[in-house]
C-alpha cells in the first residue's frame, strides 16, 4: 500500500521544533481556516485525498515522503486519506504553522529530530503510529508488502537489520503479515542485537519471525 494512501490514528505530541521559522503573517482573520477551505472536499467538511495531494504539491513534497506520515501523526488523523476540520486546526496549532512553506519547515525539523533519536519516546510513538496508520482498516496485521515498503521509510537508511529484514521477507512467502507485537519488537531488536547477531539469544522472548530471520541470515 503506497504511503500516500495512508492516514489513521493517534499519538502524543512532540514539542514544537526549535529553529523553524515563525508562522507566516496573514491579513486574513484565520489563515488556518482559510487553508482548510482551500483544500477541503467541495461537498464535505474535511480534506480528502485530492486536497492532500494538492497540499503535498504546494509543499513540494512527494506523497510517499515520510514527512506526510509525520504530518498525519502530528494531526492525530483518524481516517486514512482524510483530515477533519478539528484535526487540521489542532495539527497546525501544534506545528505552529499557517502556510505550506512553514508546514514544510516544521516537518523538516521534526523529521531530523526523529531520525537522530530513534531510541526516544517520541520516535517510539511515531513508529507505533506508523503501524496503525498503515494497516488496512479492520485488519490486525500489516501486509508484508507494506512492511517492506514502510520500514526503509520510517527508519533511517543505515539503521541496523532493516535491509536484511526486507530481503528475508522477500524470500519468505510463508510470512503473510506482521502483527503489532512483531513490528514493535523489531525496533527493540534493531537497537539491542548486534549486526553479526553475536548477542542474540535463541531462547529469548523474541517473536518467532525474528528467530527465523536470524536463522535465515546465518545460512
C-alpha positions in Angstrom: 0.0 0.0 0.0 1.6 3.3 -1.0 2.5 5.7 1.8 0.5 8.5 0.1 -2.7 6.5 0.8 -2.2 6.1 4.5 -3.9 8.2 7.1 -5.0 6.9 10.6 -4.6 7.1 14.4 -3.2 8.8 17.5 -0.1 10.0 19.2 1.4 12.1 21.9 2.5 15.5 20.6 6.2 16.3 20.1 7.1 19.8 21.4 7.2 22.4 18.6 10.5 22.2 16.8 13.2 24.7 17.7 14.9 26.6 14.9 12.0 26.5 12.4 10.7 29.9 11.1 7.7 31.6 12.8 4.2 31.2 11.2 3.6 33.5 8.2 1.7 36.7 8.9 -1.7 37.0 7.1 -4.1 39.8 6.6 -7.0 37.3 6.9 -8.6 36.7 10.3 -7.9 33.0 10.3 -5.3 31.7 7.8 -5.6 28.1 9.2 -9.3 28.0 8.4 -8.7 29.7 5.0 -6.2 26.9 4.2 -8.7 24.3 5.3 -11.4 25.8 3.0 -8.8 25.8 0.2 -8.0 22.1 0.4 -11.3 20.6 1.7 -13.7 18.4 -0.4 -16.3 20.6 -2.2 -19.2 18.7 -0.7 -17.7 17.6 2.7 -16.3 19.3 5.7 -13.0 17.5 5.5 -9.8 17.4 3.4 -9.7 14.3 1.2 -7.1 12.6 -1.0 -7.2 15.3 -3.7 -6.7 18.0 -1.2 -3.9 16.2 0.5 -2.2 15.6 -2.9 -2.6 19.4 -3.6 -1.1 20.2 -0.2 1.9 17.9 -1.0 2.3 19.7 -4.3 2.2 23.1 -2.6 4.8 22.0 -0.1 6.9 20.5 -2.9 6.8 17.1 -1.1 6.3 13.7 -2.7 3.2 12.0 -1.3 5.4 9.0 -0.4 7.8 11.1 1.7 7.9 10.3 5.4 7.0 13.9 6.1 3.5 13.1 5.0 3.4 10.3 7.6 4.8 12.7 10.2 2.1 15.2 9.3 -0.6 12.7 9.8 1.0 11.8 13.2 1.1 15.4 14.2 -2.6 15.9 13.2 -3.9 12.9 15.2 -5.5 11.8 11.9 -8.3 9.2 12.5 -9.0 8.0 8.9 -6.7 7.1 6.1 -6.7 9.7 3.3 -8.7 12.4 5.3 -8.2 15.3 7.7 -11.2 16.6 9.6 -11.5 20.3 10.4 -10.7 19.7 14.0 -7.6 17.6 13.1 -6.4 20.3 10.7 -6.8 23.1 13.2 -5.3 21.2 16.1 -2.4 19.9 14.0 -1.4 23.3 12.6 -1.6 24.8 16.0 0.7 22.0 17.2 3.1 22.7 14.3 2.8 26.5 14.8 2.2 26.8 11.1 -0.3 28.6 8.9 1.0 28.1 5.4 2.5 25.2 3.3 6.1 26.6 3.4 6.0 26.9 7.2 4.4 23.4 7.5 7.3 22.1 5.4 9.9 23.8 7.6 8.3 22.4 10.7 8.1 18.9 9.2 11.7 19.0 8.1 12.9 19.8 11.6 10.7 17.0 13.1 11.9 14.5 10.5 15.5 15.3 11.5 14.7 15.1 15.3 13.1 11.7 14.9 15.8 10.2 12.7 18.5 11.5 15.1 16.9 9.8 18.1 15.3 6.5 17.3 15.5 5.5 20.9 13.5 8.4 22.1 9.9 8.1 23.4 8.8 10.4 20.6 10.3 8.2 18.0 8.8 5.1 19.5 5.4 6.7 19.5 5.8 7.7 15.8 7.0 4.2 14.9 4.0 2.6 16.6 1.7 5.2 14.9 3.2 4.2 11.5 2.0 0.6 12.0 -1.6 1.6 12.9 -1.6 4.3 10.2 -0.5 1.9 7.5 -2.7 -1.1 8.5 -5.7 -1.9 6.3 -8.8 -0.8 8.3 -10.3 -3.8 10.1 -7.1 -5.9 9.9 -4.9 -6.7 12.9 -1.7 -7.4 10.9 0.2 -5.2 8.5 0.5 -6.6 5.0 4.0 -7.8 4.2 4.3 -5.6 1.0 3.5 -2.7 3.3 6.1 -3.7 5.8 8.8 -4.0 3.1 7.9 -0.5 1.8 7.4 1.2 5.1 10.4 0.1 7.2 13.0 1.8 5.0 10.9 5.0 5.0 10.2 5.1 8.8 13.7 4.0 9.9 16.9 5.8 8.8 18.6 4.2 5.8 21.6 2.8 7.8 19.5 1.5 10.7 20.7 -2.0 11.7 19.0 -5.0 10.2 16.4 -3.1 8.0 17.7 -4.1 4.6 18.3 -7.7 5.6 14.8 -8.0 7.2 13.2 -6.7 4.0 15.3 -9.2 2.0 14.2 -12.0 4.3 10.6 -11.1 3.9 11.0 -11.0 0.2 12.4 -14.6 0.3 9.8 -15.8 2.8 6.4 -16.2 1.1 5.1 -18.0 4.2 5.3 -14.8 6.2 2.0 -13.2 5.2 1.7 -10.4 7.8 3.3 -8.5 10.6 1.5 -8.1 13.9 1.8 -5.0 16.0 3.9 -7.0 18.5 6.3 -8.1 15.8 6.5 -4.6 14.4 7.3 -3.1 17.8 9.7 -5.9 18.7 11.7 -5.3 15.6 12.5 -1.8 16.7 13.8 -3.1 20.1 15.7 -5.9 18.2 17.3 -3.4 15.9 18.6 -1.4 18.9 19.7 -4.3 21.0 21.0 -7.0 18.7 24.5 -6.7 17.1 24.6 -6.8 13.3 26.5 -10.1 13.5 23.9 -11.5 15.9 26.7 -12.3 18.4 24.5 -11.4 21.3 21.3 -12.9 20.0 19.8 -15.5 22.4 17.7 -18.1 20.5 16.0 -18.8 23.8 14.9 -15.2 24.3 11.4 -13.9 24.1 11.6 -12.6 20.5 8.7 -13.3 18.1 9.3 -16.4 16.1 9.6 -14.4 12.8 12.7 -12.8 14.2 14.1 -16.2 15.2 13.5 -17.3 11.6 15.1 -14.0 10.4 18.3 -14.7 12.3 18.5 -18.3 11.1 18.0 -17.2 7.5 20.8 -14.6 7.8 23.2 -17.2 9.2 22.7 -19.7 6.4 
